[in-house]
Each structure stands twice: as C-alpha cells, then as structure tokens.
Amino acid sequence: MGISIDIADSDESIRSAFSVMNHLRDLDDLESFLKRVRNQEQGGYRLVTLAMDGQVVAVAGFRIGQSLAWGKYLYVDDLVSVPDRRSTGLGGMLLEWLKQHGREAGCDQLHLDSGLARRDAHRFYEREGLAPGSLHFSCAID
C-alpha cells in the first residue's frame, strides 16, 4: 500500500481533494472549490492531500501565521478523511505531517478549531496530543 502526502499546488491536485473536503465543508461544485482555494492561497492557505495508492483519502488546509498570543504558529483550517477510512491512522499521519511542516517553518505551536458537535473529532485530537485551549466565538457582520 503506497501512501503519499503532498501539498496540492496544481489545479489537478486541488481538484483531487474536492470529494474528500466535501465531507467536512458544504461545497458548491468543483470549480468554485478550486477558485476558493486559489483565493485563500493569497492569504497563505495551503492544501495538503494524503493519498493511498494514488487515491486521495484525507486532506488538510492550513496556514502559517504570527500573533502576539501564539507567536509563530501553524493553523489547521480543515482536516478530514473519507468516512470509510476513519480510525485507521490516516488522520494521525496527516496531523503528524502538519506538525513536522510547522517545525520546519519555525512554528512554536499548532492550532485548530473544531465544531462543538464534532465529539469524535475532539477525541481524536486529544489522542493526538492536542488539548482544548479556548472557546471560539463568532457572529455575522451585516
């Protein structure tokens, strides 16, 4: 079984992540997904894919930033695997890749937000050594 983890930088590699990302985000269609990723790249967003035997089965979106609160950090915007591959270690492999990428970029911390209802994801993050550190608040701006 060949496993590869790569940053998706071509249109084709970004498109290959669409069906997996659609399990986490309510996406309209393939071309609007590509456009959104390309727009987000302007702010530092990167998409990474984990493929088994050439088939993308897990993806993550992340960015590197700096703040007074956290110093230099890697922020995970998206992390998802296909449902039939969950609890097989692929998410952990992808998270470890993200940690290593952050180390290589000089980051001190990795951060992510997770919806309150995603209890299975919370248990996974805690098993992977992440601890809840805050609540995230938001509102619509009219």
PLY file of the C-alpha trace (Angstrom):
ply
format ascii 1.0
element vertex 142
property float x
property float y
property float z
element edge 141
property int vertex1
property int vertex2
end_header
0.00 0.00 0.00
1.64 3.25 -1.14
0.91 6.33 0.96
1.93 9.82 -0.13
1.40 13.21 1.48
1.81 16.23 -0.78
0.96 19.90 -0.93
-1.65 20.39 -3.63
-0.28 23.15 -5.82
-1.63 22.29 -9.27
-5.25 22.74 -10.30
-5.46 18.97 -10.80
-4.16 18.16 -7.32
-6.54 20.69 -5.73
-9.47 19.22 -7.65
-8.46 15.73 -6.44
-9.20 16.89 -2.85
-12.74 18.09 -3.58
-14.70 14.90 -2.88
-12.87 14.37 0.43
-13.19 18.00 1.56
-16.89 17.85 0.75
-17.30 15.50 3.75
-16.34 18.42 6.02
-17.43 21.54 4.15
-20.66 22.12 2.26
-19.08 22.91 -1.11
-20.95 24.03 -4.19
-19.01 22.45 -7.04
-15.53 21.52 -8.19
-14.68 24.75 -9.98
-15.87 27.04 -7.17
-13.80 24.90 -4.75
-10.72 25.41 -6.92
-11.40 29.16 -7.09
-11.85 29.41 -3.30
-8.62 27.52 -2.62
-6.74 29.72 -5.09
-8.18 32.86 -3.47
-7.28 31.63 0.02
-3.73 30.89 -1.13
-3.28 34.66 -1.45
-3.52 34.76 2.37
-1.13 31.85 2.89
-3.58 28.93 2.82
-2.18 25.61 1.59
-3.98 22.38 0.87
-2.29 19.06 1.58
-3.51 15.65 0.41
-2.90 12.15 1.72
-3.29 9.51 -0.98
-3.32 5.74 -0.77
-2.31 4.05 -4.00
-2.96 7.31 -5.86
-6.44 7.87 -4.38
-6.87 10.92 -2.11
-8.42 9.73 1.17
-7.60 12.60 3.57
-6.96 16.33 3.19
-5.99 19.27 5.34
-5.99 23.01 4.76
-3.59 25.11 6.80
-1.78 28.40 7.02
1.19 29.75 8.91
0.76 32.95 10.87
2.11 35.01 13.67
0.33 36.64 16.58
1.06 38.23 19.93
-0.87 35.45 21.66
0.78 32.46 19.98
3.99 33.63 18.33
4.59 31.83 15.03
2.01 29.07 14.55
0.53 26.64 12.06
-3.25 26.90 11.99
-5.29 23.97 10.64
-8.40 25.27 8.90
-9.60 21.88 7.62
-8.77 18.26 8.43
-10.88 15.39 7.11
-10.67 11.86 5.82
-13.22 9.83 3.89
-15.68 8.18 6.29
-14.72 4.58 5.48
-11.04 5.30 6.28
-11.58 6.98 9.66
-9.93 5.39 12.71
-7.27 3.78 10.51
-4.38 6.11 11.42
-4.52 8.29 8.31
-5.69 11.39 10.19
-2.85 10.92 12.67
-0.36 10.63 9.81
-1.66 13.84 8.28
-1.60 15.64 11.62
1.99 14.47 12.22
2.93 15.79 8.75
1.39 19.15 9.69
3.35 19.27 12.95
6.59 18.48 11.13
5.85 21.08 8.46
5.23 23.62 11.23
8.54 22.70 12.94
10.41 23.12 9.66
8.75 26.53 9.17
9.85 27.65 12.64
6.42 27.47 14.26
6.11 27.09 18.02
2.53 25.82 18.07
-0.20 24.13 16.05
-3.78 25.37 16.48
-7.20 24.38 15.14
-10.86 24.99 15.92
-13.42 22.21 15.92
-17.19 22.50 15.99
-18.76 21.71 19.37
-20.85 18.88 17.92
-17.84 17.02 16.46
-17.18 14.88 19.54
-15.45 12.07 17.61
-13.03 14.62 16.18
-12.39 16.01 19.67
-11.49 12.55 20.98
-9.13 12.09 18.01
-7.40 15.43 18.62
-6.95 14.66 22.30
-5.47 11.22 21.47
-3.07 13.03 19.14
-1.84 15.27 21.95
-3.94 18.39 21.34
-5.70 19.96 24.29
-8.71 22.30 24.25
-7.42 25.78 24.99
-10.25 28.21 24.36
-13.74 28.73 23.01
-14.13 30.36 19.61
-16.86 32.98 19.30
-18.27 34.41 16.08
-21.11 36.43 14.66
-22.32 37.53 11.26
-21.39 41.02 10.17
-24.38 42.59 8.43
0 1
1 2
2 3
3 4
4 5
5 6
6 7
7 8
8 9
9 10
10 11
11 12
12 13
13 14
14 15
15 16
16 17
17 18
18 19
19 20
20 21
21 22
22 23
23 24
24 25
25 26
26 27
27 28
28 29
29 30
30 31
31 32
32 33
33 34
34 35
35 36
36 37
37 38
38 39
39 40
40 41
41 42
42 43
43 44
44 45
45 46
46 47
47 48
48 49
49 50
50 51
51 52
52 53
53 54
54 55
55 56
56 57
57 58
58 59
59 60
60 61
61 62
62 63
63 64
64 65
65 66
66 67
67 68
68 69
69 70
70 71
71 72
72 73
73 74
74 75
75 76
76 77
77 78
78 79
79 80
80 81
81 82
82 83
83 84
84 85
85 86
86 87
87 88
88 89
89 90
90 91
91 92
92 93
93 94
94 95
95 96
96 97
97 98
98 99
99 100
100 101
101 102
102 103
103 104
104 105
105 106
106 107
107 108
108 109
109 110
110 111
111 112
112 113
113 114
114 115
115 116
116 117
117 118
118 119
119 120
120 121
121 122
122 123
123 124
124 125
125 126
126 127
127 128
128 129
129 130
130 131
131 132
132 133
133 134
134 135
135 136
136 137
137 138
138 139
139 140
140 141
